Each structure stands twice: as structure tokens, then as C-alpha cells.
């Protein structure tokens, strides 16, 4: 089946630094990717919708200048957490939408655990 | 807006017990419904789905039926195993062009031998 990868799988950084997380669709093209955030023992919260070749659409309450999203190709979206702080520590999960052949399936990446010291 | 409400956990069962995790939803239009499973430290895996009313999704002994009249998509399994211990998320996906997904809060299942 289709695979979505994320890199890195985990990252530890110092407060004030920026961290980039990559999301790749490995065997299909995804014009749309989604970024979610999951706090421990909680559900997934949609942060933004990433559209290839255009600006991302952010959910209410998500700071677009802090969480920069770039969807530069049909197989890659990146999320950059700028000037990270301890409260940004979380599990970040991406998903990619496969609409080939008239279908509409969303595949999830394995997640990236970010810890900000 | 769309919302998903699922049974609060945690749920603890003995091996071979019957499992039900309730899920109800509120949505405009006609969403697709999903159950995902998340094992510790991992991302989400699709367990099963149903795209229209009265459809039954099934996989690995789990099943759920899309009930439009009760806006429900309850997850069931006749005989659980220790390996089924995980967090289960009910979700709906908006079938408009946006394709956004909304998740329930998750239910933690622990199966004891």
C-alpha cells in the first residue's frame, strides 16, 4: 500500500531554535497534505492543510508565522517550527491525500516527536 | 462544524472478550467514517472505513457499520487478543474538496491475558 514517511522520527532541540520536519509520499503524488499535532494521551488536532504550489491553510488558533509550511513538490511538504519553546513539544503527524484514479484516501506518516528543552 | 464523540476509556478486557467502542458524529453533508489504531510511539494506521450509509467496514476481526439514522459508527470485535491493546480513534472525513478529517479523543484499550 501507499507509504508516507516523516523525517526525523524524533528530535530534541534547544529553546529558541527552529526545527524542520519533512513529510514525503513515497509512491504517489499528493497535491494535499495535512499536518496534525497530538499531545500525550490526546487526539489529533489539525493544524493546517498544505497545498502544493500555494499557501497553506491554517486552522483557527494556529500561528502561521510560527509553524511554516512549504509544499514545494507533489511528494514533499515541510513543517518548520520557528523559535521553538517547550510548549511546542508534541507529536507531529502528517498525512497525504491520494486522489489518483478517482479515489480519495488519506495515508498517515509515522509521526515526529519534538522535544524542546 | 463537524465533531466526533467516542466512548471514554480506558477500557480493560480479558482476552477473548467482546469489544464495543461507541462512536457518534455530527457532520454536515455525507462524510466518510474511519477507525484508526495507534500503537505506543507510532503513527496512525487505518483499521477500517465506510464511505456511505449502511456500509460495513471490517478488518482483522473488527467491524463497524455506518448508521446514518443514529449518526453512529461503533467499533466491535467478537474476541479480542492481547495484541489488540492500543489506542483507537474514530474519525470522519469531510467529502468536500477540502477533505479535512476530524478525530474523536481516542479510547485506550488494554487486553489482559
Interface residues (C-beta under 8 A of the other chain):
Chain A: X6 X32 X34 X41 X42 X43 X44 X46 X49 X93 X95 X97 X104 X106 X107 X108 X109 X110 X111 X113
Chain B: X32 X36 X41 X42 X43 X44 X45 X46 X89 X93 X95 X98 X99 X100 X101 X102 X103 X104 X105 X106 X108
